């Protein structure tokens, strides 16, 4: 199904799950957007990482024994798998910087660095927290771990050079997941919700939310087995945000009508 110029603004309250405790977002500031189009996405992909690099769409998936990194054919949704993790690792977020692919794993405290040209493993690195989402600001890696903390990592030795605390209405905004850095801002999926949050990368200030409830419902109509929203990729040349989810049959191309400090 293809959606063109379908615009909506939903004013709702949403709940964020942090372990067993739920945090309510009261009267969230919403960012209006238009669904410009949609493209196919494999319903076998348990999406964890999503990024566009030099016109190609890269995706990483999770699940033990089924974690991989590959390139998505945006015309067909078919996958060209380039890297497959061993059964001991649950793949998480990816990003691309300095001709290298960086990948996190969930609870294994292990990250991987691959050559972008050959997809060969170059090195491993470790971290103390869980690994969830990953992006970069052209200098440092930016990593989420399911809390309201974003860690900035040095790419040479993977030490934490900065920790960004994200709060909303004077309360921690937990469950930050898949990440995308865009021109000084960080977009993050909020786990177990249909929300994407926009964060000032310098201050941690929350500038607004994209509510993708309607797209999630549409995805479920197309495939009853769809799982959570997860996957954000910025296409710089068209200024479009591509979003999808675990086992979603479509990738939605969004145009943002955003006046929050752009």
C-alpha positions as CSV (number, residue, x, y, z in Angstrom):
1,X,0.0,0.0,0.0
2,X,1.3,3.4,-0.9
3,X,0.5,6.6,1.0
4,X,1.0,10.0,-0.6
5,X,0.5,13.4,1.0
6,X,-1.4,11.9,4.0
7,X,-1.1,14.5,6.8
8,X,-2.2,14.2,10.3
9,X,-1.5,15.6,13.8
10,X,-2.6,13.5,16.7
11,X,-2.9,15.2,20.1
12,X,-2.7,12.4,22.6
13,X,-1.0,11.3,25.8
14,X,1.2,8.2,25.7
15,X,2.8,5.9,28.2
16,X,6.4,5.0,28.3
17,X,7.5,1.7,29.8
18,X,10.6,1.5,31.9
19,X,10.9,-2.0,33.2
20,X,7.7,-2.5,35.3
21,X,7.2,1.2,35.9
22,X,5.3,3.3,33.3
23,X,5.9,7.0,32.9
24,X,3.1,9.1,31.5
25,X,3.8,11.8,29.0
26,X,1.3,14.5,29.6
27,X,0.3,16.8,26.7
28,X,3.4,16.0,24.6
29,X,4.5,18.6,22.1
30,X,3.9,16.9,18.8
31,X,5.7,17.4,15.5
32,X,3.5,17.4,12.5
33,X,4.5,15.3,9.5
34,X,3.3,14.1,6.1
35,X,3.6,10.5,4.9
36,X,5.1,11.2,1.5
37,X,5.3,7.6,0.3
38,X,6.1,4.0,1.4
39,X,8.5,1.3,0.2
40,X,8.6,-2.5,0.9
41,X,10.2,-3.9,4.0
42,X,10.8,-7.6,4.8
43,X,8.4,-9.0,7.3
44,X,11.3,-11.3,8.4
45,X,13.4,-8.4,9.7
46,X,13.4,-7.9,13.5
47,X,14.7,-4.4,12.9
48,X,17.3,-2.9,15.4
49,X,19.4,-0.5,13.3
50,X,18.6,1.6,10.3
51,X,20.8,4.1,8.4
52,X,21.2,5.6,4.9
53,X,24.8,5.9,3.7
54,X,25.7,7.3,0.3
55,X,22.2,6.4,-1.0
56,X,22.0,2.9,0.3
57,X,19.8,1.7,3.1
58,X,21.5,-0.5,5.7
59,X,19.7,-2.5,8.3
60,X,20.6,-4.6,11.3
61,X,18.4,-7.1,13.0
62,X,18.2,-8.9,16.4
63,X,17.3,-12.3,17.7
64,X,19.8,-15.0,18.7
65,X,20.8,-17.0,15.7
66,X,19.1,-14.6,13.3
67,X,21.1,-11.4,13.7
68,X,22.6,-9.8,10.6
69,X,23.6,-6.6,8.9
70,X,22.7,-6.0,5.3
71,X,21.6,-3.6,2.5
72,X,17.9,-3.2,1.7
73,X,16.7,-3.0,-1.9
74,X,14.3,-0.1,-1.6
75,X,12.4,-1.1,-4.7
76,X,11.7,-4.7,-3.6
77,X,12.4,-4.8,0.1
78,X,14.7,-7.7,-0.5
79,X,17.8,-8.1,1.6
80,X,21.5,-8.4,0.7
81,X,22.9,-9.8,3.9
82,X,26.6,-8.9,4.4
83,X,27.3,-9.8,8.0
84,X,25.8,-12.6,10.1
85,X,26.5,-12.8,13.8
86,X,27.1,-16.0,15.6
87,X,24.2,-17.5,17.7
88,X,25.8,-16.1,20.9
89,X,25.0,-12.5,19.9
90,X,21.8,-10.6,19.7
91,X,22.4,-7.8,17.2
92,X,21.3,-4.2,18.0
93,X,22.0,-0.7,16.5
94,X,24.4,0.1,13.8
95,X,26.0,3.3,12.4
96,X,28.6,4.1,9.7
97,X,31.5,6.5,10.2
98,X,35.0,6.8,8.6
99,X,34.3,3.9,6.2
100,X,33.5,1.6,9.0
101,X,30.3,-0.1,10.3
102,X,29.9,-0.1,14.0
103,X,27.4,-2.5,15.6
104,X,26.2,-3.1,19.2
105,X,24.8,-6.3,20.7
106,X,22.2,-6.4,23.4
107,X,23.3,-8.0,26.7
108,X,26.7,-9.4,25.5
109,X,28.5,-6.1,26.2
110,X,30.3,-6.5,22.9
111,X,30.4,-4.2,19.9
112,X,31.9,-4.9,16.4
113,X,33.7,-2.8,13.9
114,X,33.6,-3.9,10.2
115,X,35.2,-2.6,7.0
116,X,32.5,-0.9,5.0
117,X,34.2,-2.0,1.8
118,X,34.7,-5.7,2.5
119,X,32.4,-6.2,5.5
120,X,35.2,-8.0,7.3
121,X,35.4,-7.7,11.1
122,X,38.2,-5.4,12.1
123,X,37.9,-5.4,15.9
124,X,35.7,-5.8,18.9
125,X,35.0,-3.4,21.7
126,X,33.3,-3.7,25.1
127,X,30.9,-1.6,27.2
128,X,29.4,-2.0,30.6
129,X,25.7,-1.3,29.8
130,X,23.3,-3.0,27.5
131,X,23.5,-2.1,23.9
132,X,20.4,-0.7,22.2
133,X,20.7,2.1,19.6
134,X,23.7,3.6,17.8
135,X,24.4,6.8,15.8
136,X,27.2,9.4,15.5
137,X,27.7,13.1,15.3
138,X,30.6,12.9,12.8
139,X,33.1,12.7,15.6
140,X,31.8,10.3,18.4
141,X,29.5,7.3,18.5
142,X,26.3,7.9,20.4
143,X,24.8,4.9,22.1
144,X,21.6,4.2,24.0
145,X,21.1,1.5,26.6
146,X,17.3,1.6,27.3
147,X,17.6,4.3,30.0
148,X,17.4,8.1,29.7
149,X,21.2,8.3,29.2
150,X,23.0,8.6,25.9
151,X,26.7,7.9,25.9
152,X,29.1,9.5,23.5
153,X,32.0,7.1,22.7
154,X,35.5,7.9,21.3
155,X,35.9,5.9,18.2
156,X,39.6,5.2,18.9
157,X,39.3,3.6,22.3
158,X,35.5,3.5,22.9
159,X,35.8,5.3,26.2
160,X,32.8,7.4,27.3
161,X,33.6,11.1,26.6
162,X,30.2,12.5,27.5
163,X,26.9,11.4,28.9
164,X,23.7,13.2,27.8
165,X,20.7,13.0,30.2
166,X,17.3,13.2,28.6
167,X,14.4,14.4,30.7
168,X,10.8,15.5,29.9
169,X,8.6,17.5,32.2
170,X,11.3,17.2,34.9
171,X,11.2,13.4,34.8
172,X,13.6,10.9,33.1
173,X,12.6,10.0,29.6
174,X,13.6,6.3,29.7
175,X,13.6,3.5,27.1
176,X,15.5,5.4,24.4
177,X,16.2,2.9,21.7
178,X,17.1,3.2,18.0
179,X,18.9,6.5,17.2
180,X,19.5,8.9,14.3
181,X,21.6,12.1,14.5
182,X,20.4,14.9,12.2
183,X,22.0,18.3,12.2
184,X,22.5,18.7,15.9
185,X,19.4,16.8,17.0
186,X,18.9,13.1,18.0
187,X,15.8,11.2,17.0
188,X,15.1,8.2,19.2
189,X,12.5,5.5,19.2
190,X,10.9,5.1,22.6
191,X,10.6,1.4,23.3
192,X,7.1,-0.1,23.6
193,X,5.5,3.1,22.2
194,X,4.6,4.5,18.8
195,X,6.6,7.6,19.6
196,X,9.8,9.0,18.2
197,X,11.4,11.8,20.3
198,X,13.5,14.7,19.0
199,X,16.3,15.7,21.4
200,X,18.8,18.6,21.4
201,X,22.1,16.8,21.1
202,X,23.9,19.5,23.2
203,X,21.5,19.9,26.1
204,X,19.3,16.8,26.2
205,X,16.3,19.0,25.9
206,X,13.2,17.3,24.4
207,X,11.9,19.4,21.5
208,X,8.9,17.3,20.5
209,X,7.5,13.9,19.6
210,X,6.3,12.2,16.4
211,X,3.3,10.1,17.1
212,X,3.3,7.1,14.6
213,X,0.2,5.4,16.0
214,X,-1.6,5.5,12.7
215,X,1.3,4.0,10.9
216,X,1.6,1.2,13.4
217,X,-2.1,0.4,13.0
218,X,-1.7,0.4,9.3
219,X,1.3,-2.0,9.5
220,X,-0.7,-4.4,11.7
221,X,-3.5,-4.4,9.1
222,X,-1.0,-5.5,6.5
223,X,0.8,-8.1,8.7
224,X,-0.8,-9.3,11.9
225,X,2.7,-10.4,13.2
226,X,4.2,-6.9,13.3
227,X,6.1,-6.0,16.4
228,X,7.3,-2.7,17.9
229,X,8.1,0.5,16.0
230,X,11.9,0.6,15.6
231,X,14.0,2.1,12.8
232,X,14.9,5.7,11.9
233,X,17.0,6.7,8.9
234,X,17.6,10.2,7.6
235,X,17.8,10.8,3.8
236,X,19.7,14.1,3.7
237,X,19.4,14.9,0.0
238,X,15.6,14.8,0.2
239,X,15.3,15.8,3.8
240,X,13.1,12.8,4.5
241,X,12.8,10.6,7.6
242,X,12.4,6.8,6.9
243,X,10.7,4.8,9.7
244,X,9.8,1.2,10.1
245,X,9.4,-1.5,12.8
246,X,10.1,-5.1,13.6
247,X,8.5,-7.3,11.0
248,X,6.8,-4.3,9.5
249,X,5.8,-4.8,5.8
250,X,6.5,-1.2,4.9
251,X,9.0,1.6,5.3
252,X,7.3,5.0,5.5
253,X,8.9,8.1,4.1
254,X,8.1,11.1,6.2
255,X,8.3,14.9,5.6
256,X,8.5,16.8,8.8
257,X,6.6,20.0,9.3
258,X,8.8,21.0,12.2
259,X,9.4,24.5,13.7
260,X,11.2,23.3,16.8
261,X,14.5,25.1,16.6
262,X,15.4,24.0,13.0
